[in-house]
């Protein structure tokens, strides 16, 4: 592969420096910026992927819109995405809206902006929003047991609170088996007919854990919340959602349940199996499942909903800030859901969001509070050959939007491009040097970031690509046991048991040598440390070290 021209690198760096005025305003207040050397690496990453993945090289982007359009193409080629639609909004101003790929492989119908996508579990965001509205006006107390509002719940659930349902810390068992979601006629008829009948079945099952002690993501929580909402409003959950969200926000292409869908305009859902695409069977879910699945919507509708959430139109910002806090578990650790949303940190920025069917994702990123800078991202796909994690796709968008704000996302994209290239020791050394001096992470943080990216690549692009990144990490942090452990795992996954064994033997020898050195130090200390007793100097041996 030839070297990149200076002009190509300059064009990429212009984009990374923020040619878009809106993007420049966002970036201008940040901490220490990456150096020109690292920016060259980031610039090169976009050029690399086209050549590595086997499709024609894409011209360097001249604007943010071009960069995001190219990122969609890269994602499609890299992960085998069938069709996709993306929206990015910053402080209420649309930065990007784009579609790519096919809505149906059989008909070759391209995705359009009006395309309706299966959004699966994003229906949970509707139910949790409606519950938060009731909390805000004092009609539901999140600290109260759910059984206070639904007396028909099993007796053994009597201490499980509404907040624990919202935060997925209830300990409730999952109400279905994976086989029941297969889409076959037999599977579709295997569910209890009503929610109350379902609760009676679940009453005999043990809890997964003590309520409030662990995060356990199960759909049963959302079934109970939907029933609570239904009991409060004395209307079906879908009707409440329609009146208070869908109609209010004029979401004209949003539907709960397959039976409400139009005859045309719905994207076909696909799954990857052994790297090949297959059409997903349609599942007939019971009505009580609408609180956690069977949502269909288009990109503009989800963007409108997400912006209504971010700006406090549906639930006040003060209420959101209070309810979007991680629950402290019984062991002192923090849970990772708040009011059904996944809560996290995108570099220096708090974020909330959710996945749907492992194919779609929404995320709100904000600066400390909802009154500061805020971005909302919607990423819809109808499936991919590699079953790529939806969060990986959103992370790639953040890296394109602002590499300086989202340094870890930019680093991840650089490492992915590196992992997909042909092996080149000089290239690896150059990247290691650039990362070690310019990326802006401390040593430990950089090691963790590279390792995290390695596992992301392992799950989404395979062991061979991941091995390159784990090898880079082991070379940069040669004294780290974690770095070598991860490399051994990657070799195991790649089927190279010999190298994995060799690395583990090296770790054992290193541990033995460390123990020997500790023994020598202890012996020297024992000979030299005095203790005065009755005027006489005697040698006192220190406490034996842990290795004994």
C-alpha positions in Angstrom: 0.0 0.0 0.0 1.4 3.4 -0.9 2.0 6.3 1.4 -0.7 8.9 1.8 -0.1 12.3 0.1 0.4 15.4 2.2 -2.7 16.9 0.6 -4.8 13.9 1.6 -3.6 14.2 5.1 -4.2 17.9 5.3 -7.8 17.5 4.0 -8.5 14.9 6.7 -6.9 17.1 9.3 -9.0 20.1 8.2 -12.1 18.0 8.9 -10.7 16.8 12.3 -9.9 20.4 13.2 -13.6 21.2 12.8 -14.4 22.9 9.5 -18.1 22.9 10.5 -18.8 26.2 12.5 -21.1 24.3 14.8 -18.6 21.6 15.3 -15.8 24.2 15.9 -17.9 25.8 18.6 -18.3 22.5 20.4 -14.6 21.7 20.2 -13.2 25.0 21.1 -13.6 24.7 24.9 -11.9 21.4 25.4 -8.7 20.3 27.2 -5.3 19.5 25.6 -5.7 18.6 22.0 -4.1 15.6 20.2 -0.9 16.5 18.4 -0.5 16.7 14.6 1.1 13.3 14.6 -1.9 11.5 16.1 -4.3 13.5 13.9 -2.4 12.2 10.9 -3.0 8.7 12.2 -6.7 9.4 12.7 -6.8 10.9 9.2 -5.1 7.9 7.7 -7.6 5.6 9.4 -10.5 6.7 7.2 -8.3 6.2 4.1 -7.2 2.7 5.3 -10.5 1.1 5.8 -11.6 1.3 2.2 -8.5 -0.4 1.0 -8.5 -3.1 3.7 -12.2 -4.0 3.3 -11.8 -4.6 -0.4 -13.8 -1.7 -1.9 -12.7 1.3 -3.8 -11.0 4.1 -1.9 -13.3 6.9 -0.8 -12.2 10.5 -1.4 -11.2 12.4 1.7 -14.2 14.2 3.2 -14.6 17.9 2.7 -17.2 18.4 5.5 -18.8 16.8 8.5 -21.7 15.6 6.3 -19.2 14.0 3.9 -17.4 12.4 6.9 -20.6 10.9 8.3 -21.8 9.7 4.9 -18.5 7.9 4.4 -18.7 6.5 7.9 -22.0 4.9 7.0 -20.4 3.3 3.9 -17.5 2.1 6.0 -19.8 0.6 8.6 -21.8 -1.2 5.9 -18.8 -2.7 4.3 -17.0 -3.5 7.5 -19.9 -5.2 9.3 -22.1 -6.3 6.5 -25.0 -4.0 7.4 -28.0 -4.4 5.1 -29.7 -1.0 5.5 -29.2 1.9 7.9 -30.4 5.4 8.8 -28.7 7.8 11.1 -29.5 11.2 12.7 -27.2 13.5 14.7 -28.5 16.6 16.4 -26.4 19.1 18.4 -28.1 21.5 20.8 -31.4 21.1 18.8 -29.7 21.8 15.4 -29.6 18.8 13.0 -26.0 18.1 12.0 -26.7 15.1 9.9 -29.4 12.8 8.6 -28.6 10.0 6.2 -29.7 6.7 4.9 -27.7 3.9 3.2 -28.1 0.4 1.9 -31.2 -1.8 1.3 -34.5 -2.1 3.1 -35.0 -5.6 1.6 -32.4 -7.8 0.0 -34.9 -9.7 -2.1 -36.5 -6.7 -3.8 -33.3 -4.6 -3.7 -35.4 -1.7 -2.4 -33.1 1.0 -1.0 -33.6 2.6 2.4 -35.4 5.9 2.2 -35.8 8.6 4.9 -39.4 7.5 5.4 -38.4 3.8 6.0 -40.0 2.2 9.0 -37.5 0.0 10.9 -38.1 -2.6 13.6 -37.0 -0.9 16.8 -37.6 -3.8 19.2 -36.8 -2.9 22.8 -36.9 0.9 22.2 -40.6 0.6 23.2 -39.3 0.4 26.7 -38.3 4.1 26.5 -42.0 5.0 25.8 -43.2 3.1 28.9 -40.4 4.4 31.2 -41.1 8.0 30.0 -44.8 7.6 30.8 -43.9 6.2 34.3 -41.5 9.2 34.8 -44.4 11.6 33.9 -46.5 10.0 36.7 -43.5 10.2 39.1 -43.0 13.9 38.3 -46.6 14.8 39.2 -46.5 12.7 42.4 -49.0 10.0 41.2 -46.4 7.3 41.5 -43.7 7.0 44.2 -40.7 5.2 42.8 -39.7 4.1 46.4 -43.0 2.3 46.9 -43.3 -1.4 46.3 -44.8 -2.1 42.8 -47.4 -4.3 44.6 -48.8 -1.2 46.2 -50.1 -0.2 42.8 -50.6 -3.8 41.4 -52.0 -5.9 44.3 -52.2 -8.9 41.9 -48.4 -9.3 41.8 -47.0 -12.4 43.5 -46.6 -12.2 47.2 -42.8 -12.9 47.1 -42.4 -9.7 45.0 -43.9 -7.6 47.8 -40.7 -5.6 48.6 -39.7 -4.9 45.0 -40.0 -1.2 44.3 -41.0 0.7 41.2 -37.4 2.2 41.1 -35.9 -1.3 41.1 -38.1 -2.2 38.1 -37.0 0.9 36.3 -33.3 0.3 37.1 -33.3 -3.5 36.4 -32.3 -4.3 39.9 -35.5 -6.1 40.9 -34.1 -9.6 40.7 -37.2 -10.8 38.8 -36.8 -13.9 36.6 -37.1 -13.6 32.8 -40.6 -14.5 31.7 -39.6 -16.3 28.5 -37.1 -18.8 27.2 -35.0 -18.0 24.1 -36.8 -20.7 22.2 -40.1 -18.9 22.7 -38.7 -16.0 20.6 -37.9 -18.3 17.6 -40.8 -17.1 15.6 -42.3 -20.5 15.0 -46.1 -21.1 15.4 -45.4 -23.4 18.4 -43.3 -20.7 20.1 -45.9 -18.0 19.5 -48.6 -20.0 21.3 -46.4 -20.9 24.3 -47.0 -17.6 26.2 -49.7 -17.2 28.9 -52.7 -15.4 27.5 -52.8 -12.5 29.9 -50.3 -10.6 32.1 -52.1 -11.9 35.2 -51.8 -15.4 34.0 -48.1 -14.8 33.4 -47.6 -13.4 36.9 -49.2 -16.6 38.4 -46.7 -18.7 36.4 -43.8 -16.6 37.6 -44.9 -16.7 41.2 -43.5 -20.2 41.5 -40.1 -19.2 40.1 -37.2 -18.1 42.4 -35.8 -14.6 42.1 -32.5 -14.2 40.2 -31.0 -12.3 43.2 -32.1 -10.3 46.2 -33.8 -7.1 45.0 -31.4 -4.1 44.9 -28.3 -6.3 45.0 -27.4 -6.7 41.3 -28.3 -5.4 37.9 -30.1 -8.1 35.9 -31.6 -6.9 32.6 -34.9 -8.8 32.1 -38.0 -7.9 30.2 -40.3 -8.9 33.0 -39.5 -5.6 34.6 -41.0 -3.8 31.7 -44.1 -6.0 31.6 -44.8 -5.1 35.2 -44.2 -1.4 34.4 -46.6 -1.5 31.5 -49.2 -3.2 33.6 -48.7 -0.5 36.3 -49.3 2.2 33.7 -52.3 0.4 32.3 -53.8 0.1 35.8 -53.3 3.8 36.5 -54.8 5.1 33.3 -57.3 2.3 32.9 -56.4 2.0 29.3 -54.2 -0.4 27.3 -50.5 0.5 27.4 -50.3 1.1 23.6 -53.2 3.5 23.8 -51.6 5.5 26.6 -48.3 5.7 24.6 -50.2 6.8 21.5 -52.1 9.6 23.3 -49.2 11.0 25.5 -46.3 10.5 23.1 -47.0 9.4 19.6 -49.9 11.7 18.9 -48.5 14.5 21.0 -45.2 14.6 19.1 -46.8 13.9 15.7 -44.8 10.7 15.2 -46.7 9.7 12.0 -44.6 6.7 11.2 -44.4 5.0 14.6 -46.3 1.9 15.5 -46.6 -0.5 18.5 -47.3 -4.0 17.4 -47.1 -5.6 14.0 -50.9 -5.6 13.6 -50.8 -1.8 13.3 -48.2 -1.6 10.5 -49.0 -0.3 7.0 -48.7 -2.8 4.1 -45.6 -1.1 2.7 -42.6 0.8 3.8 -41.3 -1.6 6.5 -37.7 -2.7 6.3 -37.1 -6.5 6.5 -35.2 -7.6 9.6 -32.1 -9.8 9.2 -29.7 -11.7 11.5 -26.1 -12.8 10.8 -25.3 -16.5 11.1 -21.7 -17.7 10.4 -21.1 -14.4 8.7 -24.0 -14.7 6.3 -27.4 -12.9 6.4 -30.7 -14.6 6.9 -34.1 -13.1 7.2 -35.5 -13.1 10.8 -38.7 -14.9 11.4 -41.6 -12.7 12.5 -42.6 -13.2 16.1 -46.2 -13.0 17.4 -45.9 -11.4 20.8 -48.7 -11.2 23.4 -50.2 -7.7 24.0 -48.5 -7.4 27.4 -45.1 -7.6 25.6 -45.6 -4.3 23.9 -44.1 -2.6 26.9 -40.7 -4.1 25.9 -40.8 -4.9 22.2 -42.5 -4.7 18.8 -41.9 -1.0 18.2 -41.6 0.1 14.6 -40.6 3.6 13.6 -38.6 5.8 11.2 -35.5 7.9 11.8 -37.2 11.3 12.0 -39.8 10.1 14.5 -37.1 8.8 16.8 -35.1 11.9 16.5 -38.2 14.0 17.5 -38.8 11.7 20.5 -35.2 11.8 21.6 -35.0 15.6 21.3 -38.3 16.0 23.2 -36.7 13.9 26.0 -33.4 15.9 26.0 -35.1 19.3 26.1 -37.6 18.4 28.9 -40.7 18.5 26.7 -42.0 15.1 27.9 -40.4 15.0 31.4 -38.9 18.0 33.1 -35.1 18.3 33.1 -34.9 18.4 36.9 -36.9 15.2 37.1 -34.7 13.6 34.4 -31.5 14.6 36.2 -32.8 13.0 39.4 -34.0 9.8 37.8 -31.1 9.4 35.5 -28.7 8.6 38.4 -27.2 5.2 38.9 -28.7 3.2 41.7 -26.3 2.3 44.5 -26.4 -1.5 44.9 -26.3 -3.4 48.2 -22.5 -4.1 47.7 -21.8 -0.3 47.2 -21.3 -0.6 43.5 -23.4 1.4 41.0 -26.0 -0.2 38.7 -25.8 0.6 35.0 -29.5 1.3 34.2 -31.5 4.3 35.4 -35.2 4.6 34.5 -34.7 1.8 31.9 -32.0 3.8 30.1 -28.4 2.6 30.0 -26.3 5.1 31.7 -22.6 5.6 30.9 -19.8 8.0 30.2 -18.6 9.0 26.7 -15.2 10.3 27.6 -15.9 13.5 29.7 -19.7 13.4 29.0 -22.5 11.6 30.7 -24.8 9.7 28.4 -28.1 7.8 28.5 -29.5 5.5 25.8 -30.8 2.1 24.9 -30.4 -0.7 22.3 -33.2 -2.4 20.4 -32.8 -5.9 19.1 -29.0 -5.5 19.1 -29.5 -3.6 15.8 -30.7 -0.1 16.7 -29.6 2.4 19.3 -30.4 5.9 20.6 -28.1 7.9 22.8 -28.2 11.4 24.5 -24.8 12.8 25.4 -24.7 16.0 27.5 -22.2 18.2 29.2 -22.7 17.8 33.0 -26.3 18.8 32.9 -29.1 18.8 30.4 -28.9 22.6 30.2 -25.3 22.3 28.7 -24.2 21.2 25.3 -26.2 18.1 24.2 -26.1 15.7 21.3 -28.8 13.1 20.4 -27.8 10.2 18.1 -30.2 7.7 16.5 -28.7 4.7 14.6 -31.2 2.3 12.9 -30.2 -0.8 11.0 -32.2 -3.8 9.8 -29.4 -6.2 10.6 -25.8 -7.1 9.7 -23.8 -10.2 8.7 -21.5 -9.8 11.8 -24.3 -8.9 14.2 -22.3 -5.8 15.1 -23.1 -4.3 18.5 -25.2 -1.2 18.1 -23.1 0.8 20.5 -20.1 0.2 18.3 -21.9 2.0 15.5 -22.9 5.0 17.6 -19.4 5.2 18.9 -18.1 5.5 15.3 -20.5 8.3 14.7 -19.3 10.2 17.8 -15.7 9.7 16.6 -16.6 11.3 13.3 -18.6 14.2 14.8 -15.9 15.3 17.2 -12.6 13.4 17.6 -11.4 15.8 20.2 -14.5 15.6 22.4 -14.6 11.8 22.1 -11.0 10.8 22.2 -11.6 7.2 23.2 -14.0 6.8 20.3 -11.4 8.2 17.9 -8.7 6.0 19.3 -11.0 3.0 18.9 -11.6 3.8 15.2 -7.9 4.3 14.6 -7.2 0.9 16.2 -9.9 -0.8 14.2 -8.4 0.5 11.0 -5.0 -0.6 12.1 -6.3 -4.1 13.0 -7.8 -4.5 9.5 -4.5 -3.7 7.7 -1.9 -6.1 6.4 0.8 -6.8 9.0 3.6 -4.3 9.1 6.0 -4.1 12.1 7.2 -0.6 11.2 3.6 0.6 11.0 2.9 -0.9 14.4 5.9 0.8 15.9 4.9 4.1 14.5 1.4 3.9 15.9 2.7 2.7 19.3 5.0 5.8 19.4 2.2 8.1 18.4 -0.2 6.7 21.0 2.4 6.6 23.7 3.2 10.3 23.4 0.3 12.1 21.8 -3.1 10.6 22.6 -3.7 12.4 25.9 -4.4 9.3 28.1 -2.4 8.3 31.1 -0.5 5.0 30.8 -3.0 2.9 32.7 -5.9 4.6 30.9 -4.3 4.0 27.5 -3.7 0.4 28.2 -7.4 -0.1 29.3 -8.6 1.8 26.2 -6.6 -0.4 23.8 -7.6 -3.6 25.7 -11.3 -2.6 25.5 -11.0 -1.9 21.8 -9.4 -5.3 21.4 -12.3 -7.0 22.9 -14.7 -4.9 20.8 -12.8 -6.1 17.7 -12.8 -9.7 18.9 -16.6 -9.7 19.2 -17.4 -7.8 16.1 -14.6 -8.4 13.6 -13.0 -11.7 14.7 -9.9 -13.0 16.4 -7.3 -12.4 13.7 -8.0 -8.6 13.7 -8.2 -8.5 17.5 -4.8 -10.2 17.8 -3.1 -7.3 16.1 -4.5 -4.8 18.7 -3.7 -7.1 21.7 -0.2 -7.6 20.4 0.2 -3.8 20.1 -1.0 -3.4 23.7 1.4 -6.1 24.9 4.3 -4.4 23.1 3.5 -1.0 24.6 2.9 -2.4 28.1 5.3 -5.3 28.2 5.2 -5.4 32.1 1.4 -5.7 32.2 0.0 -9.1 33.1 -3.5 -8.0 31.9 -2.1 -7.1 28.4 -0.5 -10.5 28.0 -3.6 -12.3 29.4 -5.7 -10.6 26.8 -3.3 -11.5 24.0 -3.4 -15.2 25.1 -7.2 -15.1 25.0 -7.1 -13.7 21.5 -4.7 -16.4 20.3 -7.0 -19.0 21.9 -10.0 -17.5 20.0 -7.9 -17.6 16.8 -7.2 -21.3 17.3 -3.5 -20.7 18.0 -3.2 -22.7 21.2 0.6 -23.0 21.0 1.1 -19.2 21.2 -1.5 -18.8 23.9 0.3 -21.5 26.0 3.7 -19.9 25.4 2.4 -16.6 26.7 0.9 -18.2 29.8 4.1 -20.0 30.5 5.9 -16.7 30.2 3.5 -15.2 32.8 4.2 -18.1 35.1 8.0 -17.7 34.8 7.6 -14.0 35.4 5.6 -14.6 38.5 8.1 -17.2 39.8 11.0 -14.8 39.2 9.1 -12.0 41.0 8.6 -14.4 43.9 12.3 -15.2 44.0 13.3 -11.6 44.0 10.8 -10.9 46.8 12.4 -13.8 48.8 15.9 -12.3 48.4 14.7 -8.9 49.5 13.0 -10.4 52.5 16.1 -12.3 53.5 18.3 -9.2 53.2 15.8 -7.2 55.3 15.8 -9.9 58.0 19.6 -9.8 58.3 19.8 -6.0 58.5 16.8 -4.9 60.6 17.8 -4.4 64.3 15.6 -4.7 67.4 16.8 -3.3 70.8 15.9 -5.4 73.8 17.4 -4.8 77.3 20.2 -2.8 75.8 21.2 -5.6 73.4 20.9 -5.4 69.6 19.2 -8.4 68.2 18.1 -9.2 64.6 14.3 -9.2 64.3 12.8 -10.9 61.2 10.0 -8.9 59.5 6.7 -10.4 58.8 6.7 -13.1 56.2 5.7 -11.8 52.7 2.4 -12.9 51.1 4.0 -15.3 48.7 4.8 -17.6 51.6 
